[in-house]
Amino acid sequence: MAVILLAFFLTGCAGVREEEIPDLEDTVISMEEEPEISYEVPVSSANIMINQLGYIREGTKIAVFCGKEMPEEFQVIRKDTGEVAFTGYLQNKVYDEELQEYNSYGDFSALCETGVYYIEAPLLGRSYSFAIEDELYESIFKESCKQYYYSRCGMTLTRQYANEVAHNACHTGKAVLEQEPSISLDVSGGWHQDEKGSKDVATAAKSIGIMLLSYELYGNAFTDEMGIPESGNEVPDLLDEVRYEVEWMLKMQDKETGAVYSGVKFYGQKDGESARVGAADGVSSMAFAMSVAKFAYLYQDYDGEFAGECLKAAEHAWEYGEVNLQEEQDEDGEKWRFAAAAELYRAFGKKKIHRYVTGWLSDGTYKENMDDVVFLGCVTYICTKQPVRLELCEDITRALMGQAERIYAESGGSFFLTGGNREQSNIKELLRDMMYLATVDHMITNHEYDSVIENHLHYFLGRNEKGISYIDNVGEKNYNMTGERTGIMKQFEANSKLVFMLSEIVEHYR
């Protein structure tokens, strides 16, 4: 199987005038800081958990039932008329000793008529409402992608594209170097990564890498009609959005040395706010090299001149990082160095870089702890059209398949049909697993993997322990109504993985 998958991979896988907004404060409206979301079982919750957005008309539709007592049947009822549209029977009743309640499933996949519904069952009450329709997930996919537009720094966001989060241009002044306050730089632009407006190069590089890989694998999901100022320019809007960030990253590079400053932080209140640029280091330079090279490779057919500029900048950053990482002796830096090398080898085919890539992979320790950065580098290596070492590609493929089988097994053993367990499910881990699974699913088109990915989306949209939707503006019981600190879309890195996951689902149903 690994050889078959390897053979698949080795085949290769503008300035717009903004209208001014009067009477808006110069505020930062951006992604919030990343908290740890707790999934502890609440004291009380809805007894019938469903995806509060809804279900694709021809898809599998399952509700989860929990209660001290369990009825025999349930009914799906039209919200507008109160008519019973479907009657089903509860399945696989299991008694949970710890919670002292019964758990069960109800399958209503046979109901395919579009509309808005809710579920009722004796002893348990009624669920929140949900829709059944085609192309149901297109809206949240678009909104997930647009989170980065909403987080743009240094430009006015008009109501035409940003609605209630519209605001005037922010942080347009220069920033000073932390180590040399007498030196100031123009580092405006890019994406805010939290509510303070911070912009970190390595953090941005990881999210760029994740979203660009989703574009490589599921490009048909991305359109030129996402509703940003660049829409309609015959370039996929995701690439337009990433270009906005890459243009900021280019400002963060010292053109003489190739060194890349680590990021920008803002201090003080709005009126007296100051911006400081973090010192250049090897990690930031390698992260820059990886993401900018990856972007250039995918963008070359749309703007060859800018792509070429990006590749030169990436190689220059790599050369700086090569020297400075040896002094820094940073373990994370070596992972970034590998991922950057994989991208630069794909772009240039240089033997020196390939020797580093193969030497790093030959150690084999990456398979024990394949984090996001290593994952990105590994997938790029087995996708490249440059000459590769076949045995290393087979090892990577087996490692990815092993991850997929682990995720599939864990999901099958979970009551909510997701990874983890009822007390310790972690949103970041679940999203990471869906990124891995969606990658392998692209390799082998496994219907069972499709189902696991969609079940995780149901989980995030309300079919979970608390009966809460963790997607913004979706559901009668949304996270922002319950005291939860934030949802998935407001977490910078988590949202990029949501984009990845949704791209697989959207393309699957198109």
Secondary structure, 3 states (H helix, E strand, C coil): CHHHHHHHHHCCCCCCCCCCCCCCCCCCCCCECCCCCCCCCCCCCCCEECCCCEEECCCCCEEEEEECCCCCEEEEEECCCCCEEEEEECEEEEEECCCCEEEEEEECCCCCCCEEEEEEECCCEECCCEEEECCCCHHHHHHHHHHHHHCECCCCECHHHHHHHCECCCCCCCEEECCCCCCEECCCCCECCCCCCCEEHHHHHHHHHHHHHHHHHCHHHCCCCCCCCCCCCCCCHHHHHHHHHHHHHHHCECCCCCCEECEEEEECCCCCCEEEECCECHHHHHHHHHHHHHHHHHHCCCCHHHHHHHHHHHHHHHHHHHHHHHHHCCHHHHHHHHHHHHHHHHHHCCHHHHHHHHHHHHCCHHHHCCCHHHHHHHHHHHHCCCCCCHHHHHHHHHHHHHHHHHHHHHHHCCCCCCCCCCCCCCHHHHHHHHHHHHHHHHHHCCHHHHHHHHHHHHHHCCCCCCCCECCCCCCCCEHHHCCCCCCHHHEHHHHHHHHHHHHHHHHHHC
